[in-house]
């Protein structure tokens, strides 16, 4: 069988996730569900669910949790052929802690198998075959070698060919150095950038999407403003803003990854910038309505019906 190249290769750490089945805080729980999560593999899983060829590249431990990560991704249609298993380091783990103010996350990932990722990964043939390579600012914070990997791909373009997609994904708990200049340098050098308006304000003191665009002038830039909406800036197209449809929020974890996957799927399908934002919103809304890190099964017919709405009907949409 001829191996078809992936549309998107997502590179980063995927962990075992231990999450309570109810909204009670972690310290009062007796049972936890074992699932799998990581920003990049969430994007890969969602792209696969939307009918695109997605691969995940990362490292797990030679342990039951590592096997669970690989089995889970493969079961959801993600190509794991270039994932690595580390005989000495463990698979990372994180716990979800539900609370009044939302869900907290507690990471146990220091010295995990993924922290040993480095620039050598850029030699993998799979990366060169992709149409898009997707990375996040999380990987840049995991270790010095992980930071070197992200810089090799984005700043030094060691993988010629694919478009480079970068989600800023600022996780303050992971950073020992000042994240702001590192993430800005990476964002400016990528081809497609996703950033939340709030995280940009925290990092760079920008207040509006326009100010973020002035700071990051080159790439296609997608600024997500929570329940307000999202704006995309492209060199060749007029700026598009699409309001977020009203959606039920059970838990916010994973919604940004879902948005990125929806946007990238639409780009791969040569849809308009506005439709790419719409698809991002639709997939994010499906994720917000669940405790899982990825959306429940998506039906393309429903998504296509929503994409076909006129602006007034879209603005009135409640999911």
C-alpha positions in Angstrom: 0.0 0.0 0.0 1.4 3.4 -1.0 1.9 5.6 2.0 0.0 8.9 1.5 1.9 11.9 3.0 0.1 13.6 6.0 -1.7 16.9 5.5 -0.5 18.0 9.0 2.2 16.8 11.3 1.9 17.9 14.9 5.0 17.8 17.1 4.9 18.0 20.9 4.3 16.2 24.2 1.3 14.0 24.8 0.5 12.9 28.4 -1.7 10.6 30.3 -4.6 12.6 31.7 -6.2 11.7 35.0 -9.6 13.5 35.2 -12.4 13.3 37.7 -15.8 12.2 36.3 -17.7 15.0 38.3 -17.1 18.7 38.9 -15.9 18.1 42.5 -12.3 19.2 43.3 -9.5 16.7 42.8 -8.7 16.4 46.6 -12.2 15.1 47.3 -12.3 12.5 44.4 -12.1 8.8 44.8 -12.2 7.7 41.1 -10.3 9.2 38.1 -10.7 8.5 34.4 -7.6 7.8 32.4 -7.5 9.6 29.0 -4.8 11.1 26.8 -4.1 14.8 26.1 -1.6 17.2 24.7 -2.1 20.4 22.7 -0.5 19.1 19.5 -2.0 15.6 19.6 -5.4 17.2 20.3 -5.0 19.1 17.1 -4.0 15.9 15.2 -6.9 14.0 16.6 -9.4 16.7 15.7 -8.0 17.0 12.1 -8.3 13.3 11.7 -11.9 13.5 12.9 -12.5 16.2 10.3 -11.2 13.8 7.6 -7.6 14.9 7.1 -4.5 12.9 7.3 -2.8 13.9 10.6 0.4 12.6 12.2 1.8 13.1 15.7 5.5 13.1 16.4 6.7 13.0 20.0 8.2 10.7 22.6 6.6 8.6 25.3 8.0 6.3 28.0 8.3 2.5 27.6 5.5 2.2 30.2 1.7 1.4 30.2 0.9 5.1 30.0 3.1 5.5 26.9 1.3 2.5 25.3 -2.0 4.1 26.1 -1.0 7.4 24.4 0.1 5.6 21.2 -2.9 3.2 21.2 -5.4 6.1 21.8 -4.0 8.3 19.0 -3.8 5.3 16.5 -7.4 4.4 17.4 -8.5 7.9 16.4 -6.8 7.7 13.0 -3.6 9.6 13.8 -0.4 8.4 12.2 2.1 7.5 15.0 4.7 5.9 12.7 7.4 8.4 13.7 6.7 8.6 17.4 9.5 7.5 19.6 9.5 5.3 22.8 12.2 6.1 25.4 13.4 3.2 27.5 14.6 5.3 30.4 12.3 8.3 30.8 8.6 8.1 31.8 5.5 9.3 30.0 4.3 12.7 31.3 1.1 12.9 33.4 -1.4 15.6 34.2 -4.3 15.8 36.5 -7.4 17.9 36.1 -8.8 19.7 39.2 -12.4 21.0 38.7 -13.3 24.1 40.7 -15.6 27.1 40.9 -13.3 29.2 38.7 -12.8 26.5 36.1 -10.6 23.5 35.8 -7.0 23.7 37.1 -4.3 21.4 35.7 -1.4 19.9 37.6 1.5 18.6 35.5 3.9 15.8 36.3 6.1 16.1 33.3 9.6 17.1 34.4 12.3 14.8 32.9 9.5 13.0 30.9 10.4 11.2 27.7 9.2 14.2 25.7 11.7 16.5 27.4 14.5 14.7 25.5 13.1 15.8 22.1 15.6 17.8 20.2 16.6 19.1 16.8 17.5 15.6 15.5 13.7 15.1 15.0 13.9 17.6 12.0 15.6 14.8 10.0 12.4 12.6 10.1 11.2 12.2 6.5 7.6 12.4 7.7 8.0 16.1 8.6 9.2 17.0 5.1 6.2 15.2 3.5 3.6 17.3 5.3 1.7 20.3 4.0 1.6 21.9 7.4 3.8 21.4 10.5 2.1 22.4 13.7 4.0 23.3 16.9 3.2 25.2 20.1 4.9 27.4 22.6 4.4 24.6 25.2 7.2 22.6 23.6 9.6 25.6 23.8 9.2 25.6 27.6 9.7 21.9 28.3 13.5 21.7 28.1 16.6 23.3 26.4 16.6 20.6 23.8 12.9 21.0 23.1 13.4 24.8 22.7 16.2 24.0 20.3 13.8 21.7 18.3 11.2 24.5 18.0 13.8 27.0 17.0 15.3 24.6 14.4 11.9 24.2 12.8 10.6 27.8 13.0 13.6 30.1 13.1 16.1 28.1 11.1 13.6 26.3 8.8 15.4 23.0 9.1 12.4 21.3 7.6 11.9 22.8 4.1 8.6 22.5 2.4 5.6 22.6 4.9 3.9 25.7 6.1 4.8 26.3 9.7 1.8 26.7 12.1 2.5 28.0 15.6 0.1 28.3 18.5 1.6 30.6 21.1 -0.1 28.5 23.9 1.5 30.4 26.8 1.6 28.1 29.9 3.1 30.3 32.7 3.6 27.3 35.0 6.1 25.7 32.5 8.4 28.7 32.0 11.5 29.3 34.0 12.8 32.0 31.6 10.9 35.1 30.4 8.5 33.6 27.9 7.5 36.9 26.2 10.6 37.5 24.0 11.0 33.8 23.1 7.3 33.4 22.0 7.4 36.7 20.1 10.5 35.6 18.1 8.9 32.3 17.3 5.5 33.8 16.3 7.1 36.4 14.0 9.0 33.6 12.1 6.1 31.2 11.6 3.7 31.1 8.6 0.4 30.8 10.5 0.1 32.0 14.2 -2.7 31.4 16.7 -2.8 33.6 19.8 -5.5 34.5 22.4 -6.0 38.2 22.8 -5.8 37.7 26.6 -2.5 35.7 26.5 -1.0 38.4 24.2 -2.0 41.0 26.7 -0.3 39.1 29.5 2.8 38.5 27.4 3.3 41.7 25.4 0.9 44.3 26.9 -1.2 44.5 23.7 -4.8 45.3 24.2 -6.4 44.8 20.8 -6.1 42.4 17.8 -4.7 45.4 15.8 -1.9 45.9 18.3 -1.0 42.2 18.1 -0.9 42.5 14.3 1.5 45.5 14.6 3.8 43.3 16.8 3.5 40.2 14.5 3.2 41.7 11.0 4.4 38.9 8.7 2.5 35.7 9.2 -1.2 34.8 8.8 -2.3 35.8 12.2 -5.4 34.4 14.0 -6.4 36.3 17.2 -8.9 34.5 19.3 -10.9 36.6 21.7 -12.8 34.1 23.8 -16.6 34.3 23.5 -16.3 37.6 21.5 -14.9 36.1 18.3 -11.8 35.7 16.2 -9.9 37.9 13.7 -7.6 36.7 10.9 -5.0 38.9 9.2 -3.6 37.7 5.9 -1.2 39.4 3.6 -3.4 38.9 0.5 -6.9 39.0 1.9 -8.8 41.7 3.8 -9.0 41.2 7.5 -11.9 39.0 8.6 -13.7 39.0 11.9 -16.2 36.2 12.8 -18.1 36.4 16.1 -18.2 33.3 18.2 -21.6 31.6 18.3 -23.2 31.3 21.7 -22.1 28.0 23.2 -22.5 26.0 26.4 -19.3 25.9 28.4 -18.6 22.8 30.5 -14.8 23.1 30.5 -12.4 25.2 28.5 -9.5 22.8 28.3 -8.7 21.9 24.7 -10.9 24.5 23.0 -8.0 26.4 21.6 -6.5 23.2 20.1 -9.9 22.5 18.6 -10.1 26.0 17.1 -6.6 25.6 15.5 -7.6 22.2 14.0 -10.8 23.6 12.6 -9.0 26.6 11.1 -6.2 24.4 9.6 -8.8 21.9 8.2 -10.6 24.8 6.4 -7.2 26.1 5.0 -6.4 22.6 3.7 -9.8 22.6 2.0 -9.1 26.0 0.4 -12.0 27.7 2.2 -12.3 31.4 2.7 -10.6 33.0 5.7 -14.0 33.7 7.3 -15.1 30.1 6.8 -11.8 29.0 8.4 -12.7 31.1 11.5 -16.2 29.7 11.4 -15.0 26.1 11.4 -12.6 26.9 14.2 -15.5 28.3 16.3 -17.7 25.3 15.5 -15.1 22.7 16.6 -14.1 24.7 19.6 -17.7 25.0 20.7 -18.1 21.2 20.5 -15.1 20.9 22.8 -16.3 23.5 25.3 -19.5 21.5 25.8 -17.6 18.4 27.0 -15.1 17.5 29.8 -12.9 15.9 27.2 -9.9 17.6 25.6 -11.1 16.9 22.1 -14.6 17.3 20.6 -17.1 14.5 20.4 -17.6 12.9 16.9 -18.3 15.7 14.4 -20.6 15.3 11.4 -19.5 17.1 8.3 -23.0 17.7 7.1 -24.0 19.7 10.3 -20.7 21.6 10.1 -21.2 22.4 6.4 -24.8 23.5 7.1 -23.5 26.0 9.7 -20.7 27.2 7.3 -23.4 27.9 4.7 -25.4 30.3 6.9 -25.5 33.9 6.0 -23.9 36.4 8.5 -27.2 37.3 10.3 -28.1 33.6 10.8 -24.5 32.9 11.9 -24.6 35.7 14.5 -27.9 34.3 15.9 -26.6 30.8 16.1 -26.7 29.0 19.5 -24.8 25.7 19.7 
